[in-house]
Amino acid sequence: QVPLVESGGGSVQAGGSLRVSCTSSRLAYCMGWFRQAPGKEREGVATIRTNSGSTDYADSVKGRFIVSQDNAKNTLYLQMNSLKPEDTAMYYCAADWRPSTCTGGIRMRDFDYWGQGTQVTVSS
């Protein structure tokens, strides 16, 4: 039972920027951002290994999105730049508390704890 609370979602025009946040009692070994659009399956966006700061990104967001952490605030961030309409989705924060599976990459099966999500809508 790990509380994860996302915030910062909203509406933005294509080409704009938005930053979403995820707060927790503490950050897990691996933290990740996933998203799900209506009628579509959830997909991975970005992950970070909190001990090393190493990150991984989906090809669709590489070069546009940046995942980061603030250990003092126990907060995970996703800075989204050059937003596109296809980025429209509910964005979820997730945690992997097992060091054995926190080895890099984006694997949804590794994440067992999820937040409620924050909606991001990008208009043309």
Secondary structure, DSSP 8 states (H G I E B T S, - for coil): ---EEEE--EEEETT--EEEEEEESS--SEEEEEEE-TTS--EEEEEEETTTTEEEE-TTTTTTEEEEEETTTTEEEEEE-S--GGG-EEEEEEEE--TTT-SSS--GGG--EE---EEEEEE-
